[in-house]
Amino acid sequence: MKFPYRLFVILLICCIPGWLSAQTAATDTADLFADWRNRVLQIQVIEKQSQSKSGIGSGFLAGPDGFVFTNYHVIA
């Protein structure tokens, strides 16, 4: 299955205005993390047949609709 890059770019462009308006004036890393920690996710991919973990990674929630963004290798 080929990754739909065009769809990804469209979704990214649609979410940017929301990200920009939601940014705070955090002055250090701890403040920044405290502001965004509820949007960072751990993603675990479980293989149905063996019920074992076949992938793990991170992602983040973006936009008001709850889109999850992660790297392709996490879900491949």
Residue pairs with C-beta under 8 A, 6 or more apart in sequence:
3 72
11 67
12 69
14 63
15 62
15 63
15 67
18 62
18 63
18 64
19 62
19 63
24 31
24 32
24 35
26 32
26 34
26 35
36 60
39 60
39 61
39 62
40 58
40 59
40 60
41 58
41 59
41 60
41 61
41 68
41 70
42 56
42 57
42 58
43 55
43 56
43 57
43 58
43 59
43 68
43 70
43 74
43 75
44 53
44 55
44 56
45 53
45 54
45 55
45 56
45 74
45 75
46 52
46 53
46 54
47 53
47 54
55 73
55 74
55 75
55 76
56 74
57 70
57 71
57 73
57 74
58 70
58 74
59 68
59 69
59 70
59 71
59 74
60 68
60 69
60 70
61 67
61 68
62 68
62 69
